[in-house]
Amino acid sequence: ETLPEDEIMSAHAAVFARLNAIAEITGGVYAGYAPSSTAKPYVVFHRISDVGAPYQLGSCGSWKALYQFNIVAVGALEALVVSDAIREDIDGVQDVTIAGIKIQRFSLQNERDSSILFNSSQDETFEVQQDYNIFYSRTPTP
């Protein structure tokens, strides 16, 4: 999937690029929703909030975004393997540039899981949700 043009310079671009690099996410990474035919495991991410950090004389260019990652897999074990891989790859990462966005820090805020039985099929889908605070700069880096 590709991102809309207006999301290129937001934290969306960095989240999308970082998640796409995680080998355990074999079904893909999607912003907002995944098609119903998507192979599992996959990740859907949502921006919950995105606010600029105040500064005495105006904006300082730093932002704090809250993102939710929904890890969808067949069974709890697969979902936990993917969620562990995401946590190990992202939580605590700081001072990196991803997709032209200067990330000051990724920080895991919350994690929860749930089992969902879809319709009459016997495909038990397990979902883990992770919430991350992402501190970043909207000033493009070369």
N, C-alpha and C positions, 0 to 999 in steps of 0.2 A: 504494500500500500504506500501511497505517497501522501504528503501533507499539503493542505491548502496553502496557497501563496502567503496569506496573512499570518500563518503560524510559523513560517520559516525562522524568524528572529525571536521567537519566544522559547520558553523552556520546553515546549512541545518538541521542537527539533532535537534537542539534546536527549530528552527522554526516549523518543522514538529511535534515535541512533544507538543509544546505549543498550536498550532492550533488544534491538535487532542483532546485536553482537553476541548475545548469550545463546550458546549452542543448545541448551536444553529446551528452548522455546522453538519447537519444530513446526508448529502450526501457524506461526506468524504473530505479528504485533499489530494491533489495530487501535486507532484513536476513536473513541466513542462507542463503536459496536463492531462485532464480527459477523460476517455472513453465516447463516444457519448451517451451511455445508462445510464450515471450517474444520479442518482436522485438529484434533487435540494432541498435545497441549498447546494452548495459545494464550495470549495476554491481551486484554483490552484495558486501555488506560484513559482516565478522565481527569481533567483539570477541575478541581473543586473550588479553588480560589487562587488569585494572583494579585498581590498588592505591592506597591512601591514602598520602599523604606523612606520615611520622612527625613528631611535634613533641614537645618535652620534656614538656609537660603533657597530651599526648593528641593527638587528631586536630586538624589545623589547617583541615580542610575542603578541602584541595587534593588532587587525584587525578591519576594518570598512567595513561592507558590506551593500549594498543597495539591498533591496528585494521588489518585487512587489507582492501584493496579489490581485488576481482577485476573487471577490465574485460573484458567479453566482446563480441567484434565479428566481423564477416565480414572476414577478411583483416588483415594486419599494419598497413597504412596507417590503416584506420579505428580500430583499437585504439590506435595511437600518437597519433592526433589526440585521442581522448578522454582518454587518460592524460596528455597534455600539458596539456589544458584543466583537468583536475583538479589537476595539479601547480601550474599557474599560479594557480589560484583559491584553493588551500588552503595550500600549503607556505609557511611563514614568517608566516602570518597570526597576529596576536596581539592580545590585549586587545579582544576583541569579544564581544558577547552574541548567541547564536544559539539560537532556540527556548527562551529563558529560561535558558540555561546560559552561565555566564561562562567563555569560552575564554581561557586564558592564552597558549597557543601551539599551533599545528599544526606538526609537524616531520617531513618525509619521512625515513624511516630506510633504506628499501631499495626497489629496483624490479627486477623481472625479467619476462621474457616467455616464452611457449611457444606452439607451434602444435599444435592438437588436431584430428584428423580423426574426426568422429563417425560410428560404425557404417558403413553402406555408402553413405550419402549423399555427395554431392560438395561439401557445404557445409563449406568449410574454416573452422573457427572459430579465431581467434587470441585469446589471453588475455594480458593484462598484469596483473601483481600489484604493488600498491604497499602498503608498510607505513608507517603513520604513528604517531608518538607524539603523543598529545593530552594536554596539561596543562590541567586545568579545575577549577572549583569546583563542588561539589554543592550549595552554598547557593543556593537559587533567587533570582533577581534580579527586581525588580518590572518 
